[in-house]
Structures are given as C-alpha cells and as structure tokens.
C-alpha cells in the first residue's frame, strides 16, 4: 500500500510540475543523491560570499530535507514560478541587509544615507552592521526558500523551492544528462512531504 501511495505522490507531482512553463527536465532524487547535494552545499557554504561572509543555503537545504525532492532544469526567463533568490545578511539574530524586489521600498531605502546598496537591489542597513572584525566574521548570507508556485500549491504538503549552488547545478545537470543548449538554463530544487488527495 505504501509503495503505491509513494508512486502516486511522485506521479502527481511530476504531472503538475512538467506542465509549468519553462520546465525542461525533472528528476526525483533518491537519498544518496540528496546526501551528495547536501555535502556540496555544505562545502560551498565555507567560501566567502563576495569576500565578505559565509553563506547558508537554507533554500536548497529545506528542499533536500523534504520526503520528496525534485531536481528541475528550467529555461531562464520562461519559468514564471522562479523564486526570487532572496538573500538576507544576518548578524546573529539581526537582519543587517537583504535583497529586495519591491521598487517603492528600494527607492525609499536609497533616500536614507545610512543604507548602502551592494548592487541595485541588495541593501545593507549600516546602523545594524557590526563594527569589530570578530563580529563581522559572524555575518552570514542566508538564501531563503520560497513556497510560492502559481497554480495549485495547496495540493502539496510542506512545499518548498530553492536554487542550489553552482556546483550542485552542474552535478544535477550531469545526473539528468543535460547538454548545453542555446539560452540560459538553471536548476531548482522542489521539496514536499506529500500530495493532498
């Protein structure tokens, strides 16, 4: 009975995600592949982001931790469900900087002199930025997950979606036998615990 339920969950999920515009290929990951991706993500989190601080890919980790994880190759610009790669810079429990996509908020924050933009839409709140080197060494960039997929996201239990690091991206493309084509192709990890009946 359990095996039939698992197969049914996976088939429903694959049917749903295959129909989304921009999805090129899908693969259900088995435990060894999930473990391998987690090791890659952990190794890459030790590297400093832009020479500033370490990262923590909560988005990929959350997707990998779900009962079912789909590795998805998408065509850039066509996959409308692409989660914003929201990054947050944290110092302990304090939000020090974040990636924003709301134009009005960005414009308001640019007017305040105590804010510094690392690029067009990533703001650092300098009044919260730690002063000492030891404290700055505790800064971390967190890649946050998304659960916003248009269509029928309510059919999935504990749905989460996130982008893996570039090394994981290449490994996933290798598993799927994906060969470069014209255009930009990325990968997304989609995790969920079940499909509602």
N, C-alpha and C positions, 0 to 999 in steps of 0.2 A: 504493500500500500504506500509506504513512504517513498519508494523509488518512483512510483507512478506520479505522486504529488510533486516530487522534485523535477521530473521531466516536464510535467505540465507547467510548473512555475517558469522554468527556463524557456519553454516554447512560447508562452505568453509574452514574456519579457522580450525575447528575440523578435517576435512578430511586431510588438509595439515599437521597439527602437529601430528596427530595419526600415520602418515606414517614415521615419523622421528625415526631412530634407537634409542633405549633406552627409549622411552616414554612408560610408564607403564599405567598411567591413566590421564585423563583430566577432568576438570570441569569448566564450565562458572560460574563465581562468580556473584551473584546478589549484589545490592547496600548495603544491610545490612552486608553481608559478607565482602565486601570491606572496609566498615566503621570499622568493627571489627578488620580486619588486620591492618588498619592504626592506630588504638588505641594501638594495641600490639606493632607495630613498634615504635611508639612514646614513649611508656613506656620503651622499651628496649634501646632506644637511650639515656636515662638518666643514664644508667650504664656506668662505665668507661671501656674502651677497654684496656685490659692488665694492668689495674690500672693507665693508662696514661691520657686518654682523652675520651670525649664523642664521640659517633658515629652519623652519619646521613645516613640512608639507602635510598639514592636518587634512587637507582636501583628499590627497591620494591615500593617506593612512586610513581615513574613515571609510573610503570606498573599498579598500582592501580588507578591512575588518568585518565587512558585512558577510552574511552567509553566502550570498551570490555576488560575484564581481564580473562585470563585462568589460573587456578591453575593446575600445571602439576607435576606429580610424575615421576621422572626419575631414571633409574638404573645407578649408578655411573660407569664410565669407558666406557659405551656404548653410552651415549648421546653426540655425537660429536659436537653438537651446544652449549654445555655448555659455558656460557660466563665466561671469566676469572673473578675471583672475584677481579677485580681491586679496590684496596683501595688507597685513596690518603689522606695524612695527610696535613691539611691546617692550616695556622695561618693567620686569616683574609683572604686576597686575595692571599697570598703567598703559593706556593707549598713547603712544608717542607720535605715531604717524599712520597714515592709511591711504590706500588707493581709492579714488572716488570716480564716479561716473555721472554724478548729478551736476550739470553745468552751472546751475544757480549757486549751489553750495561752493563749488570750486571758485567761482568769481568772488563770492563773499569772503572766502578764506584768503584769497590773493590780496585783498584790500588790507588785511591785518599784517602789520610789519613783523610781528613775532612768528609768522609762519614762513617756512622755507619750502619751496617745491623742488624736489629732486628731479622730476620730469613733469610734464604738463598736468598730470592728474594724481601725483603722489605728494601729499603734503606732510611735512614734519612740523609738529607743534613744539617750537623751540622752548617755550616756557616749561614744558614737561621733559625736555631732553636732558638726560643726566650729564653732569659736569665732569666728574672724575673718570679717568681711564678705566679703573676697575669696574665702575658702574656701567660705562659704555660697553664693556666686554660682556655684560649681561643682556644687551639688546638682542632681540630675535625678530626676524621677519616671519610671520605666520601666514601660510597660504590657506585661506579659509574655504570650506566646502560650500556647495550650492545644492539645493533640493528643488530648484525652480525649473521644471521641464513643462512646457506647454502641452496641452492635450489632456492626459489622464494621470497626472502624478499621484492622485489619491488611490490609484489601484495598487501602488507599491507600498510595502511596509518599510519604513525607515530608509527611504530613498536618499542617496547622496551621490554627488557627482563632483569630480575634481580632475585637474590636469596633473599628470606625473611630471617628474623632472625630465630633462632632455635625454639623459642616459636611459631611463625607463622607456621613453618614447621610442628610441631606436631598438631596444630589446623587444618591445611589443610588436613593432613593425616586422622584425625578424621572425617572431613566432607566427605571425599571420602570413608570412611570405610576401609582404607588400613590397612592390618595386616602385621606385620613384616614377611619378607621372608629372605632367605639366600642371603647375599650380602649387599651392601650399597645403600640405596635409599634416594634421596634428593628431594627437591621441587624447582620449578622455577615458577615465575610469568611472564606471557607473556601478554602485553597490546598492543592494537592497536585501532585506531579510525574508521577504515572501511576497506573494501576489494575492490580493484580496479577491475572493470569489464574487 
